Amino acid sequence: MMKLGEAANRLSRLEVLAPADVEWALAVANRDFLIHQYDEINRRMTWLTLARDLTAWQKSLAPLFELAAKAIEVDSQ
């Protein structure tokens, strides 16, 4: 979740629009909480977030992953 939050923060600063059902700000807020309030982490809530939300995010982000992979492939040629 920390890595997702950092990636979301960078994408947001690059003005990459989040796909439907994805909110960069929530990922960034989760990251900040995990890093700064680690003594207050509720493991059950963290697991529920990972299990529920990330599945939907993966589906929503899949087209961006494909575009990124193609861009990387073109750049490496």
Residue, then its C-alpha position, 0 to 999 in steps of 0.5 A: m500500500m505504501k508503494l501504491g500510494e507513492a506511485a499514485n502521488r507521482l502520477s497525480r503530480l504528472e497530471v495522469l488522470a485516474p481511471a474510473d473507480v480509482e482515486w489517487a488521493l485515497a492511495v496517497a492518504n493511505r500511504d501517509f497514514l501507514i508511514h506516519q501512524y504505523d502504531e495505529i494500523n488496524r491489520r483487519m482494515t488494511w487486509l480488507t482494503l487490499a482484498r476488496d479495493l485493490t482487485a477493482w483498482q487492478k481492473s481499472l488500471a489494466p489499460l494504463f499498464e498496457l499503455a505503459a508497457k507499450a511505451i517502454e517497449v517503443d523506448s527500448q527499441 
